[in-house]
Each structure stands twice: as structure tokens, then as C-alpha cells.
Amino acid sequence: MQGAIYADDSGNPGAETGSDFLPSDRKSWTAVIVPSVVAGEVQKGMDIFLDGVRDEFGAEELHFTEIFSGKGVWERVSVDKRAEVIQLMASVMEATGLPVVHQSVAEFTTLDHPNWRLPTGVGDWDLEDLSQFGLLMLCSRASHHIRAMKQKGPSDFDLPFPLYVDAGILPHEGARKLPNWDDVIEGPTAQFRDSASLAGLQLADFAAFVINRSQWIAVTRTPGPLNKAERAILTAGAGLNIVNLPFRPVVAADFGRESHEEWLSADRVAKGLSPRPLKKAVDVCYLGPNGD
């Protein structure tokens, strides 16, 4: 069975976290990569899992934000039952070890990199639209990591892979040519599908939800013991095989916005950026080693 790349979006559109690092305009994309060597096994396992959820809860597809919040068909499902569904999917992701790539963009992304030159010849893609810009950045990062993984296990990656994106930018069965990455992405084309039509998109929905919720927890919680919901999300996140994000052990008594932002600031400085995201364009003078 052919491998594939499945992508879903997340973020906090319009929601204020109180943190400069997670602004309300932030847009995130998450890709789950299913290598050729395990594609059949993953499809079979997901079919069994989704059939069970459909039979017990009447849900045709899994949207984990709705499951977590108890909305839609999950409104009358107990917290414990909803937690069980999240834990089951977490165990699937941990057991399979499917590679995950995550990419976030915000207005400060281009302010951080004023010398970036956006590519030409991007066709119908609107690079001023954070959602579309973020998806193209995800394609670039995912392609980079897939190439590296193929070098280590050539038979695991029968490239190019189709890229399936949760419908939104385009409707179900829409498609848009990509400007690059034809050695990794079939076409190269982004194929948009409703998540109910492809089990892999529900894997991407889960990974996107867990990463986004983990970051939300980090900047909104008060240090102290983890509550049940926080523990469930952070445990699920620890089981994801995210190939482009660092994992950081935390102590609940210290874990909150202040410690998280200190860590993010240090990471930005190490990358040659300002300690905190810029809110407007500024002129910066860089001094040489002799002060000139």
C-alpha cells in the first residue's frame, strides 16, 4: 500500500492567550507521515478503531477538539468516555511511531526574518494568507525530513507520496499545484479532502490538536499540580514522534507561562532573534566583533 502525507491545521484564531508567543493570528499546520512499509497496517488499525467509535458513539469522524470539549455528537458522552477515546488514539500514535512535522506562522514570522525573499511562481497560492503560507512552509519542512528518513530507510519510503490536506483552503476533492517538492510530494499537488473520507486525516487532526493544546496549556496554566485534562494532553504529546520540535521535561510545580516563555526566549536568542516576538517592523543595528 502506498504511503502518504496527511496534513491538518490548528491554531488559536481570534483567541487571546495573553502571550506574545501564541498570538491570536497564529496559524499552525501538522503533518503525519505514513511510510509505505506500514501504510497497510496503519489503515487496517484505523478502520477497526473508527468502526468501534462509530458503533459506540455514532461519530462518523473524529475531531478531537470536539471530543475534548464535549461538543457535537460528544455532548452527552461522559468525560471518562471521551478521555478514553483520546487515550486510545494516543496509544495508536505512540505504538506506530508515525513521524509528525509541525509548523506555526504568525504575523511576527516575517518580522523575525525581514530579509526573507518569498519565492516566485507559486501559482494560486496567496502568500499574504497565513494559512496558505503556513501550509507551504509545512510542505518544505516535511519534504526535508522525509528525504532524510528515506536516506536511512530507502525501502520504507516509496516516493513520491500523495499529500492529503483537510478541506478548508479548498473544498473536498479540490486540488492545487505546489511550487516545489516533486521528489517527495506526488504531482506535486495538495489534494484537499474531508477528514471523514480518509482515516489518515484523523491522525493529523489528533496530532494537531495535541500539539496546539499542549502549547495552550503551557502559556495559560498556573504552576502547580497537573489536573486530569492537562495530564492527559501532555502524556499524549509525549507519545508523539515529532521530528522537528524539541521535547522538554517539565516539573509541574514550575510549569506555566513564565517558565515556558523563558525557555522560548532563550531559544529565540540562540537562533539570533530578539528575545520576544516583534510586534512591528524595527530597524536593527548589528555590531561586529569590534563594536563596528
C-alpha positions as CSV (number, residue, x, y, z in Angstrom):
1,M,0.0,0.0,0.0
2,Q,1.2,3.5,-0.9
3,G,2.5,5.7,1.9
4,A,1.1,9.2,2.3
5,I,1.3,12.6,4.0
6,Y,-1.7,13.9,5.9
7,A,-2.0,17.5,7.0
8,D,-4.4,19.4,9.2
9,D,-4.5,22.9,10.6
10,S,-4.9,24.3,14.1
11,G,-4.0,27.4,16.0
12,N,-5.9,29.9,18.1
13,P,-7.7,32.2,15.6
14,G,-9.1,35.1,17.4
15,A,-8.4,33.5,20.8
16,E,-6.2,35.5,23.2
17,T,-3.7,33.6,25.3
18,G,-2.1,36.7,26.8
19,S,1.2,35.5,25.4
20,D,3.2,37.2,22.7
21,F,4.4,33.8,21.7
22,L,0.9,32.5,20.9
23,P,-0.9,35.5,19.3
24,S,-4.5,35.3,18.1
25,D,-3.4,35.4,14.5
26,R,-1.2,32.3,14.8
27,K,-1.8,29.5,12.3
28,S,-0.4,26.0,12.7
29,W,-0.2,23.0,10.4
30,T,0.7,19.5,11.4
31,A,1.6,16.6,9.1
32,V,1.5,12.9,9.9
33,I,3.7,10.9,7.6
34,V,2.7,7.3,7.0
35,P,5.7,5.4,5.5
36,S,5.0,2.8,2.7
37,V,6.2,-0.1,4.8
38,V,3.5,0.4,7.5
39,A,0.7,2.0,5.4
40,G,-1.4,-1.2,5.2
41,E,-1.1,-1.9,8.9
42,V,-2.0,1.7,9.8
43,Q,-5.0,1.7,7.6
44,K,-6.3,-1.6,9.0
45,G,-5.8,-0.5,12.6
46,M,-7.6,2.8,12.0
47,D,-10.5,1.1,10.2
48,I,-11.0,-1.1,13.3
49,F,-10.7,1.9,15.7
50,L,-13.1,4.1,13.7
51,D,-15.6,1.3,13.3
52,G,-15.7,0.9,17.0
53,V,-16.1,4.6,17.6
54,R,-18.9,4.8,15.0
55,D,-20.7,1.9,16.6
56,E,-20.5,3.1,20.2
57,F,-20.8,6.9,19.7
58,G,-22.3,7.4,16.3
59,A,-19.4,9.6,15.2
60,E,-18.6,9.4,11.5
61,E,-15.2,11.1,12.0
62,L,-13.0,12.2,14.9
63,H,-12.5,15.9,15.6
64,F,-10.5,15.9,18.8
65,T,-11.3,19.5,19.8
66,E,-15.0,18.5,19.8
67,I,-14.2,15.3,21.8
68,F,-12.2,17.2,24.3
69,S,-14.8,19.9,24.7
70,G,-17.8,17.7,24.6
71,K,-19.4,19.3,21.6
72,G,-21.5,17.9,18.7
73,V,-22.2,14.1,19.0
74,W,-19.9,14.1,22.1
75,E,-22.1,16.5,24.1
76,R,-23.8,13.7,26.0
77,V,-20.8,11.4,26.3
78,S,-19.2,11.3,29.7
79,V,-15.8,12.9,30.4
80,D,-14.3,9.5,31.2
81,K,-15.5,8.0,27.9
82,R,-14.2,11.0,25.9
83,A,-10.8,10.7,27.7
84,E,-10.7,7.0,26.8
85,V,-11.1,7.8,23.1
86,I,-8.2,10.4,23.4
87,Q,-6.1,7.9,25.2
88,L,-6.7,5.1,22.7
89,M,-5.7,7.4,19.8
90,A,-2.6,8.4,21.8
91,S,-1.7,4.8,22.2
92,V,-2.1,4.2,18.4
93,M,0.2,7.1,17.6
94,E,2.8,6.1,20.2
95,A,2.8,2.4,19.1
96,T,3.1,3.2,15.4
97,G,5.7,6.0,15.9
98,L,4.5,7.8,12.8
99,P,6.7,10.8,12.1
100,V,5.0,14.2,12.8
101,V,6.1,17.6,11.4
102,H,4.6,20.8,12.9
103,Q,4.8,24.3,11.5
104,S,3.4,27.5,13.0
105,V,3.4,31.0,11.5
106,A,2.1,34.4,12.8
107,E,2.5,38.0,11.8
108,F,5.8,38.1,13.7
109,T,7.2,35.3,11.5
110,T,8.1,37.7,8.7
111,L,9.2,40.4,11.1
112,D,11.6,37.9,12.6
113,H,13.1,37.3,9.1
114,P,12.9,40.7,7.3
115,N,15.4,39.5,4.7
116,W,13.3,36.6,3.6
117,R,12.6,36.6,-0.1
118,L,9.3,34.9,-0.9
119,P,9.5,32.5,-3.8
120,T,8.1,33.5,-7.2
121,G,6.0,31.2,-9.4
122,V,3.7,30.0,-6.6
123,G,0.6,29.9,-8.8
124,D,-2.7,30.3,-7.0
125,W,-1.2,30.3,-3.5
126,D,-1.7,33.6,-1.6
127,L,1.5,34.1,0.5
128,E,-0.2,37.0,2.3
129,D,-2.7,34.5,3.8
130,L,-1.1,33.0,6.9
131,S,-2.9,29.7,6.4
132,Q,-1.7,29.2,2.9
133,F,1.8,30.5,3.7
134,G,2.0,28.1,6.7
135,L,0.9,25.1,4.6
136,L,3.7,25.8,2.1
137,M,6.2,26.1,4.9
138,L,4.9,22.8,6.2
139,C,5.5,21.2,2.8
140,S,9.0,22.4,2.8
141,R,9.8,21.2,6.3
142,A,8.1,17.8,5.8
143,S,9.9,17.3,2.5
144,H,13.2,18.0,4.2
145,H,12.6,15.4,6.9
146,I,11.2,12.8,4.5
147,R,14.3,13.0,2.4
148,A,16.4,12.4,5.4
149,M,14.3,9.5,6.6
150,K,14.4,7.9,3.1
151,Q,18.2,8.0,3.2
152,K,18.2,6.0,6.4
153,G,15.5,3.5,5.2
154,P,15.1,3.7,1.4
155,S,12.6,0.8,1.2
156,D,10.3,2.5,3.8
157,F,9.6,5.4,1.6
158,D,8.4,4.7,-1.9
159,L,8.3,8.3,-3.0
160,P,6.7,10.5,-4.1
161,F,3.8,10.3,-1.6
162,P,0.4,11.9,-2.1
163,L,-0.3,14.9,0.1
164,Y,-3.8,15.0,1.5
165,V,-4.9,18.2,3.3
166,D,-8.0,18.6,5.4
167,A,-10.5,20.6,3.3
168,G,-10.7,24.3,4.1
169,I,-8.4,26.3,1.8
170,L,-10.2,24.3,-1.0
171,P,-13.3,22.2,-0.7
172,H,-13.5,18.4,-0.7
173,E,-11.8,16.9,-3.8
174,G,-10.2,20.3,-4.6
175,A,-6.5,20.3,-5.7
176,R,-3.8,22.9,-6.1
177,K,-0.4,22.5,-7.7
178,L,2.6,23.1,-5.4
179,P,5.6,25.2,-6.5
180,N,8.2,22.6,-5.4
181,W,9.0,19.3,-3.7
182,D,8.0,17.0,-6.6
183,D,10.6,14.4,-5.5
184,V,8.6,13.9,-2.2
185,I,5.1,15.0,-3.0
186,E,3.1,13.4,-5.8
187,G,2.3,15.9,-8.5
188,P,3.4,18.0,-6.7
189,T,-0.1,18.7,-5.7
190,A,-2.0,19.4,-2.4
191,Q,-5.2,17.3,-2.5
192,F,-8.0,18.5,-0.2
193,R,-10.3,16.0,1.4
194,D,-13.0,15.9,4.1
195,S,-11.5,14.1,7.1
196,A,-14.3,11.6,7.1
197,S,-13.1,10.3,3.8
198,L,-9.6,9.5,4.9
199,A,-8.6,7.9,8.2
200,G,-5.1,9.4,7.9
201,L,-6.5,12.9,8.2
202,Q,-7.9,12.0,11.6
203,L,-4.4,11.0,12.7
204,A,-3.3,14.5,11.6
205,D,-6.3,16.1,13.4
206,F,-5.2,14.3,16.6
207,A,-1.6,15.3,16.3
208,A,-2.5,18.9,15.5
209,F,-5.0,19.0,18.5
210,V,-2.5,17.6,21.0
211,I,0.4,19.9,20.0
212,N,-1.8,23.0,19.9
213,R,-3.5,22.2,23.2
214,S,-0.1,21.4,24.9
215,Q,1.2,24.9,23.9
216,W,-2.1,26.5,25.1
217,I,-1.7,24.8,28.4
218,A,1.9,26.0,28.7
219,V,1.0,29.6,28.4
220,T,-2.3,29.7,30.3
221,R,-1.8,27.5,33.3
222,T,-0.7,28.5,36.8
223,P,2.3,26.4,38.2
224,G,1.1,23.6,40.4
225,P,-0.2,20.1,40.2
226,L,-1.5,19.0,36.8
227,N,-5.2,18.5,36.5
228,K,-6.6,15.4,34.8
229,A,-7.1,17.1,31.4
230,E,-3.6,18.7,31.4
231,R,-2.0,15.3,32.3
232,A,-3.9,13.5,29.5
233,I,-2.9,16.1,26.9
234,L,0.7,16.3,27.9
235,T,1.0,12.5,28.1
236,A,-0.4,12.2,24.6
237,G,2.0,14.8,23.4
238,A,5.0,13.0,24.9
239,G,4.0,9.9,22.8
240,L,4.1,11.7,19.5
241,N,7.1,11.3,17.3
242,I,7.6,15.0,16.4
243,V,10.7,15.1,14.3
244,N,11.2,18.9,14.2
245,L,10.3,20.0,17.7
246,P,12.4,19.5,20.9
247,F,10.9,17.7,23.9
248,R,11.4,19.4,27.2
249,P,10.8,17.6,30.6
250,V,8.8,19.8,33.0
251,V,8.2,19.9,36.7
252,A,4.5,20.7,37.4
253,A,5.3,23.0,40.3
254,D,7.3,25.3,37.9
255,F,5.4,24.7,34.7
256,G,3.5,27.7,33.5
257,R,3.7,30.8,31.3
258,E,6.7,32.3,32.9
259,S,8.9,29.3,32.7
260,H,7.7,28.4,29.2
261,E,8.3,31.9,27.8
262,E,11.8,32.0,29.4
263,W,12.6,28.8,27.5
264,L,11.2,30.2,24.3
265,S,13.1,33.4,24.7
266,A,16.3,31.6,25.2
267,D,15.6,29.5,22.1
268,R,15.0,32.6,20.1
269,V,18.2,34.3,21.3
270,A,20.1,31.1,20.4
271,K,18.8,31.5,16.8
272,G,19.8,35.1,16.6
273,L,16.4,36.6,17.1
274,S,15.0,39.1,19.6
275,P,14.1,37.6,23.0
276,R,10.4,38.2,22.3
277,P,8.4,38.3,19.0
278,L,8.4,41.6,17.3
279,K,5.0,43.4,17.1
280,K,6.1,45.9,14.4
281,A,9.0,46.3,12.0
282,V,12.0,47.9,13.6
283,D,15.4,49.0,12.4
284,V,18.1,46.9,14.0
285,C,21.8,47.7,14.0
286,Y,24.1,44.6,14.5
287,L,27.5,45.3,15.9
288,G,30.6,43.5,14.7
289,P,33.1,41.8,17.0
290,N,34.9,45.1,17.4
291,G,31.8,47.1,18.0
292,D,31.6,48.4,14.4
